[in-house]
Amino acid sequence: MVWLTSYSLTPGPTSHAVAHWPATKISRSNSPTLVIAVHPYCPCTRATLEELSRVLAKCNRCPAVHLLFYRPLDQTESWARTGMWQSASTLPRTQIIEDKGGIEAKRFGLSTSGEAALYDAQGELVFRGGITSARGHAGDNYGEAAVVEFANTGLRPRSFTPVFGCSLLSSDTIRNVASTP
């Protein structure tokens, strides 16, 4: 029990989301834009999608959302089309992008599944981190509050929260997680 509690409260690897909207094939909205890296087999990320649904329900002016669903270069398209993909497809103002080889996640400086980067209308980073308070746990937390606050008021929120998810680009993590039923 102690190990499970410790694991659920241990953040994933920390990265540094880029401070300005990068050169990417993803078009930036003229409103706040939220980019989230997703590993389709990371069980922790299910809570991120639940939390994203809550965030969007609380926003008066919802940000545009881009979910970058990781797919290894040696896998077919169906590899990323999990139940998580199906759940994500029901979220409003959300575009799902298949991220072959994690190229787009790298451009945004995202390295952990569930890691989010919120940019303002001018493409400046205002928040980076997770929108859950622990692995696999949806509920009130600082990341959720930061995104909702910025969307509703335009005030700059807390700029960073830890991310609770699997390493997105680690071949060991991907191999282990993807083999889990």
KETI-572233 format. One record per residue (C-alpha): residue number from 1; residue in three letters; x, z, y. Coordinates in nm, 2 decimals. Example, Ala and Ser with C-alpha at 12.3 -4.5 7.8 and 13.67 -1.06 7.14 Angstrom:
BEGIN
MIKE, 1, ala, 1.23, 0.78, -0.45;
MIKE, 2, ser, 1.37, 0.71, -0.11;
This chain:
BEGIN
MIKE, 1, met, 0.00, 0.00, 0.00;
MIKE, 2, val, 0.28, 0.08, 0.24;
MIKE, 3, trp, 0.45, -0.25, 0.16;
MIKE, 4, leu, 0.13, -0.44, 0.24;
MIKE, 5, thr, 0.07, -0.26, 0.56;
MIKE, 6, ser, 0.44, -0.32, 0.66;
MIKE, 7, tyr, 0.41, -0.69, 0.58;
MIKE, 8, ser, 0.09, -0.74, 0.76;
MIKE, 9, leu, 0.24, -0.59, 1.08;
MIKE, 10, thr, 0.57, -0.78, 1.06;
MIKE, 11, pro, 0.57, -1.08, 1.29;
MIKE, 12, gly, 0.70, -1.42, 1.18;
MIKE, 13, pro, 1.01, -1.58, 1.33;
MIKE, 14, thr, 1.03, -1.58, 1.71;
MIKE, 15, ser, 1.07, -1.91, 1.88;
MIKE, 16, his, 1.07, -2.03, 2.24;
MIKE, 17, ala, 0.78, -2.26, 2.34;
MIKE, 18, val, 0.90, -2.51, 2.60;
MIKE, 19, ala, 0.83, -2.41, 2.96;
MIKE, 20, his, 0.70, -2.75, 3.06;
MIKE, 21, trp, 0.48, -3.00, 2.87;
MIKE, 22, pro, 0.72, -3.20, 2.66;
MIKE, 23, ala, 0.75, -3.57, 2.60;
MIKE, 24, thr, 0.50, -3.61, 2.32;
MIKE, 25, lys, 0.24, -3.84, 2.18;
MIKE, 26, ile, -0.02, -3.57, 2.26;
MIKE, 27, ser, -0.19, -3.63, 2.59;
MIKE, 28, arg, -0.22, -3.33, 2.82;
MIKE, 29, ser, -0.56, -3.25, 2.96;
MIKE, 30, asn, -0.63, -3.20, 3.33;
MIKE, 31, ser, -0.74, -2.85, 3.24;
MIKE, 32, pro, -0.56, -2.57, 3.05;
MIKE, 33, thr, -0.44, -2.68, 2.71;
MIKE, 34, leu, -0.37, -2.47, 2.41;
MIKE, 35, val, -0.14, -2.60, 2.13;
MIKE, 36, ile, -0.13, -2.42, 1.80;
MIKE, 37, ala, 0.10, -2.49, 1.50;
MIKE, 38, val, -0.08, -2.47, 1.17;
MIKE, 39, his, 0.06, -2.46, 0.82;
MIKE, 40, pro, -0.24, -2.56, 0.60;
MIKE, 41, tyr, -0.14, -2.33, 0.32;
MIKE, 42, cys, -0.05, -2.02, 0.53;
MIKE, 43, pro, -0.32, -1.75, 0.44;
MIKE, 44, cys, -0.24, -1.57, 0.77;
MIKE, 45, thr, -0.35, -1.87, 0.97;
MIKE, 46, arg, -0.71, -1.84, 0.85;
MIKE, 47, ala, -0.74, -1.54, 1.08;
MIKE, 48, thr, -0.59, -1.75, 1.37;
MIKE, 49, leu, -0.86, -2.01, 1.33;
MIKE, 50, glu, -1.13, -1.73, 1.32;
MIKE, 51, glu, -0.97, -1.58, 1.63;
MIKE, 52, leu, -0.96, -1.93, 1.80;
MIKE, 53, ser, -1.34, -1.96, 1.74;
MIKE, 54, arg, -1.39, -1.62, 1.91;
MIKE, 55, val, -1.16, -1.72, 2.20;
MIKE, 56, leu, -1.36, -2.04, 2.26;
MIKE, 57, ala, -1.69, -1.85, 2.25;
MIKE, 58, lys, -1.56, -1.61, 2.52;
MIKE, 59, cys, -1.43, -1.88, 2.76;
MIKE, 60, asn, -1.64, -2.00, 3.05;
MIKE, 61, arg, -1.40, -2.29, 3.09;
MIKE, 62, cys, -1.26, -2.36, 2.75;
MIKE, 63, pro, -0.91, -2.50, 2.72;
MIKE, 64, ala, -0.85, -2.83, 2.54;
MIKE, 65, val, -0.71, -2.73, 2.20;
MIKE, 66, his, -0.46, -2.93, 1.99;
MIKE, 67, leu, -0.40, -2.80, 1.63;
MIKE, 68, leu, -0.08, -2.93, 1.49;
MIKE, 69, phe, -0.14, -2.93, 1.11;
MIKE, 70, tyr, 0.21, -2.95, 0.95;
MIKE, 71, arg, 0.27, -3.20, 0.66;
MIKE, 72, pro, 0.60, -3.25, 0.50;
MIKE, 73, leu, 0.73, -3.61, 0.51;
MIKE, 74, asp, 0.73, -3.63, 0.13;
MIKE, 75, gln, 0.36, -3.54, 0.10;
MIKE, 76, thr, 0.05, -3.75, 0.12;
MIKE, 77, glu, -0.22, -3.71, 0.39;
MIKE, 78, ser, -0.44, -3.52, 0.15;
MIKE, 79, trp, -0.18, -3.24, 0.13;
MIKE, 80, ala, -0.28, -3.12, 0.48;
MIKE, 81, arg, -0.66, -3.17, 0.43;
MIKE, 82, thr, -0.73, -2.81, 0.31;
MIKE, 83, gly, -1.03, -2.59, 0.37;
MIKE, 84, met, -0.85, -2.47, 0.68;
MIKE, 85, trp, -0.86, -2.83, 0.81;
MIKE, 86, gln, -1.23, -2.84, 0.74;
MIKE, 87, ser, -1.29, -2.51, 0.93;
MIKE, 88, ala, -1.09, -2.63, 1.22;
MIKE, 89, ser, -1.28, -2.96, 1.25;
MIKE, 90, thr, -1.59, -2.76, 1.35;
MIKE, 91, leu, -1.43, -2.60, 1.66;
MIKE, 92, pro, -1.54, -2.73, 2.00;
MIKE, 93, arg, -1.29, -2.91, 2.23;
MIKE, 94, thr, -1.04, -2.91, 1.94;
MIKE, 95, gln, -0.83, -3.20, 1.83;
MIKE, 96, ile, -0.67, -3.18, 1.49;
MIKE, 97, ile, -0.33, -3.36, 1.47;
MIKE, 98, glu, -0.15, -3.42, 1.15;
MIKE, 99, asp, 0.21, -3.33, 1.23;
MIKE, 100, lys, 0.43, -3.52, 0.99;
MIKE, 101, gly, 0.76, -3.33, 0.94;
MIKE, 102, gly, 0.67, -3.08, 1.21;
MIKE, 103, ile, 0.79, -3.32, 1.48;
MIKE, 104, glu, 0.53, -3.22, 1.74;
MIKE, 105, ala, 0.57, -2.85, 1.67;
MIKE, 106, lys, 0.94, -2.89, 1.73;
MIKE, 107, arg, 0.88, -3.07, 2.06;
MIKE, 108, phe, 0.66, -2.77, 2.17;
MIKE, 109, gly, 0.92, -2.52, 2.04;
MIKE, 110, leu, 0.67, -2.38, 1.78;
MIKE, 111, ser, 0.81, -2.26, 1.45;
MIKE, 112, thr, 0.56, -2.02, 1.30;
MIKE, 113, ser, 0.21, -2.10, 1.17;
MIKE, 114, gly, -0.04, -1.96, 1.41;
MIKE, 115, glu, 0.20, -1.98, 1.70;
MIKE, 116, ala, 0.02, -2.08, 2.02;
MIKE, 117, ala, 0.14, -2.22, 2.36;
MIKE, 118, leu, -0.10, -2.23, 2.65;
MIKE, 119, tyr, -0.03, -2.47, 2.94;
MIKE, 120, asp, -0.20, -2.48, 3.28;
MIKE, 121, ala, -0.34, -2.80, 3.42;
MIKE, 122, gln, 0.00, -2.90, 3.56;
MIKE, 123, gly, 0.17, -2.86, 3.22;
MIKE, 124, glu, 0.34, -2.53, 3.29;
MIKE, 125, leu, 0.36, -2.27, 3.01;
MIKE, 126, val, 0.16, -1.96, 3.09;
MIKE, 127, phe, 0.14, -1.79, 2.75;
MIKE, 128, arg, 0.31, -1.82, 2.41;
MIKE, 129, gly, 0.26, -1.62, 2.09;
MIKE, 130, gly, 0.00, -1.53, 1.84;
MIKE, 131, ile, -0.37, -1.48, 1.89;
MIKE, 132, thr, -0.41, -1.22, 1.61;
MIKE, 133, ser, -0.29, -0.86, 1.59;
MIKE, 134, ala, -0.15, -0.88, 1.24;
MIKE, 135, arg, -0.12, -1.11, 0.94;
MIKE, 136, gly, -0.46, -1.22, 0.83;
MIKE, 137, his, -0.64, -1.00, 1.08;
MIKE, 138, ala, -0.89, -1.14, 1.33;
MIKE, 139, gly, -1.01, -0.90, 1.60;
MIKE, 140, asp, -0.95, -0.79, 1.96;
MIKE, 141, asn, -0.58, -0.83, 2.05;
MIKE, 142, tyr, -0.35, -0.91, 2.35;
MIKE, 143, gly, -0.30, -1.28, 2.26;
MIKE, 144, glu, -0.67, -1.35, 2.25;
MIKE, 145, ala, -0.72, -1.16, 2.58;
MIKE, 146, ala, -0.44, -1.35, 2.75;
MIKE, 147, val, -0.59, -1.69, 2.66;
MIKE, 148, val, -0.95, -1.59, 2.76;
MIKE, 149, glu, -0.83, -1.43, 3.08;
MIKE, 150, phe, -0.64, -1.74, 3.19;
MIKE, 151, ala, -0.93, -1.97, 3.09;
MIKE, 152, asn, -1.19, -1.76, 3.28;
MIKE, 153, thr, -1.00, -1.65, 3.59;
MIKE, 154, gly, -0.69, -1.86, 3.62;
MIKE, 155, leu, -0.48, -1.55, 3.65;
MIKE, 156, arg, -0.15, -1.55, 3.47;
MIKE, 157, pro, -0.18, -1.32, 3.16;
MIKE, 158, arg, 0.07, -1.14, 2.95;
MIKE, 159, ser, 0.32, -1.41, 2.88;
MIKE, 160, phe, 0.41, -1.33, 2.52;
MIKE, 161, thr, 0.27, -1.17, 2.20;
MIKE, 162, pro, 0.42, -1.16, 1.85;
MIKE, 163, val, 0.31, -1.43, 1.60;
MIKE, 164, phe, 0.19, -1.32, 1.25;
MIKE, 165, gly, 0.23, -1.62, 1.02;
MIKE, 166, cys, 0.46, -1.81, 0.78;
MIKE, 167, ser, 0.77, -1.99, 0.91;
MIKE, 168, leu, 0.64, -2.34, 0.96;
MIKE, 169, leu, 0.95, -2.54, 0.89;
MIKE, 170, ser, 1.13, -2.33, 0.63;
MIKE, 171, ser, 1.14, -2.53, 0.30;
MIKE, 172, asp, 1.14, -2.21, 0.10;
MIKE, 173, thr, 0.83, -2.08, 0.28;
MIKE, 174, ile, 0.66, -2.41, 0.25;
MIKE, 175, arg, 0.74, -2.44, -0.12;
MIKE, 176, asn, 0.63, -2.09, -0.20;
MIKE, 177, val, 0.31, -2.10, 0.01;
MIKE, 178, ala, 0.21, -2.45, -0.10;
MIKE, 179, ser, 0.23, -2.35, -0.47;
MIKE, 180, thr, -0.01, -2.06, -0.42;
MIKE, 181, pro, -0.36, -2.15, -0.54;
